[in-house]
Amino acid sequence: MTKNRSTPESPGRGRFSVGRKTEAVVRLLRGEDLDTLSRELGVTAATLSSWREAFLDGGRAALKSRPADDRDEVIARLQAKVGQLTMDNELLGLRCRQAEGGRPFAFEEAEQLSRSASPGTGKRYGMQRVCRIFGLARSTAYYLKAREAVPPEQRPAPRKRGPVGAATDEELVGHIRRVLSESPFTGEGYRKVWARLRHQGIRTAAERVRRLMREHRLQAPRRGGNAHGPKAHDGTITTEEPDTMWGTDMTTTVTTGEGTVHVFVAVDHCTCECVGLHAAKGGNRFEALEPLRQGVREHFGDFGAGVAEGLAIRHDHGSNYLSDDFQRELSFLGMVSSPSFVREPEGNGCAERFIRTLKEQLLWVRSFATVAELVEALGEFKRLYNERWLIGRHGHRPPSQVRRDHSGSVPAAA
């Protein structure tokens, strides 16, 4: 049977080219009847109407457009920059809310957040941006991501070349968990865990402890560091003997019943021992002298003129410490004022580092209703810190042990 072929006068049903569609729309715009043209071309009236609307929309869009110039490239670049800043601000807001809640940001959350889309731009945040904003190491994030992709039964068992050591990995992990649970402090890293194991007679390599803590996710959260420029001074602020230089400084905390409270500290630059710790509602020059008075009574056995002759006091340029009353009191006790460089907190680094420890171990993890309750807790923390906090540069010995070793009353610990 011979098939009927379509003629140009009466084209059959089929796929219309752009030219044929344009020709049909032009006929409609010239006034031909929609129903008649639909029957002639063999397409529905709705299809013809949609072709006409698309034709008109394209014409309107073409009339609105302008030739591209250099401004388009600048605008596109600025729009991309605004999008990046928008996503950065969204992540910074999330980091601030988590910091206020006191909860560290885990690597598992980084993976989930990197896959989520920004409400402002609709684009994914990406692992690089999340790690940069939250101060996380991308290498660790990618390592954990690759590790989770392998089923636990297919993961190769981590092994150490050479002899096993004092204990198997499983036994050593149990000792590590026990040390972390028994420690009165929080956030201790692998070095102090390794030192506490040695004190208990369990000798192993520090890097092995670090590996096991990383594999079992026992490492403490760590803040990302920043690049530091050249120092404004050279040398060191530590001393060879106790009671040669003390550092003093002030911080603040909040009580639920009495509001803001000022906390004053004094630290020995040799032993890192807290020689004085005081809290008061007022932050004046007389309150700033109290930790020094505590240290003089405890370590010099008396309080009077010239009793602490030759002891240097390192402090910053706060109004309390530069006041006439504070300086006269130092002179009366025989002390020498040793101010640090302006805008160089490293010059008072011993006191600054102790304040950080005080915040991480007490002020940021507990709440206090009154100043009296805070003062009592500070006294207990001072005793606990001096007797049990491990100082790395002293061979992981506590400050009180370092002082006793210097006085020769107790042999140095192995």
WOCORSUL-V106046 format. One record per backbone hydrogen bond with DSSP energy under -1.0 kcal/mol. CO is the residue of the C=O (numbers start at 0). NH is the residue of the N-H. Records with the same first field share a line. If there is no record, write none. Layout:
BEGIN
CO=NH / NH
END
This chain:
BEGIN
16=20
17=21
18=22
19=23
20=24
21=25
22=26
23=27
24=28
25=29
26=31
27=30
32=36
33=37
34=38
35=39
36=40
37=41 / 42
43=47
44=48
45=49
46=50
47=51
48=52
49=53
50=54
51=55
52=56
53=57
54=58
55=59
56=60
57=61
58=62
59=63
60=64
69=73
70=74
71=75
72=76
73=77
74=78
75=79
76=80
77=81
78=82
79=83
80=84
81=85
82=86
83=87
84=88
85=89
86=90
87=91
88=92
89=93
90=94
91=95
92=96
93=97
94=98
95=99
96=100
97=102
105=109
106=110
107=111
108=112
109=113
113=125
115=124
117=121
122=117
125=129
126=130
127=131
128=132
129=133
130=135
136=140
137=141
138=142
139=143
140=144
141=145
142=146
143=147
144=148
146=149
150=153
167=171
168=172
169=173
170=174
171=175
172=176
173=177
174=178
175=179
176=180
177=181
178=182
188=192
189=193
190=194
191=195
192=196
193=197
194=198
195=199
196=201
197=200
204=208
205=209
206=210
207=211
208=212
209=213
210=214
211=215
212=217
213=216
243=311
244=268
245=313
246=266
248=264
250=262
252=260
254=258
258=254
260=252
261=279
262=250
263=277
264=248
265=274 / 275
266=246
267=271
272=267
275=265
277=263
279=261
283=287
288=292
289=293
290=294
291=295
292=296
293=297
294=298
295=299
303=306
305=308
307=310
310=335
311=245
312=337
313=247
314=339
317=321
322=326
323=327
324=328
325=329
326=330
327=331
328=332
329=334
331=305
332=307
333=309
335=312
340=343
343=346
344=347
345=348
347=351
348=352
349=353
350=354
351=355
352=356
353=357
354=358
355=359
356=360
357=361 / 362
358=363
361=365
367=255
368=256
369=373
370=374
371=375
372=376
373=377
374=378
375=379
376=380
377=381
378=382
379=383
380=384
381=385
382=386
383=387
384=388
385=399
390=393 / 395 / 396
391=394
396=390
397=401
398=402
399=403
400=404
401=405
402=406
403=407 / 408
END
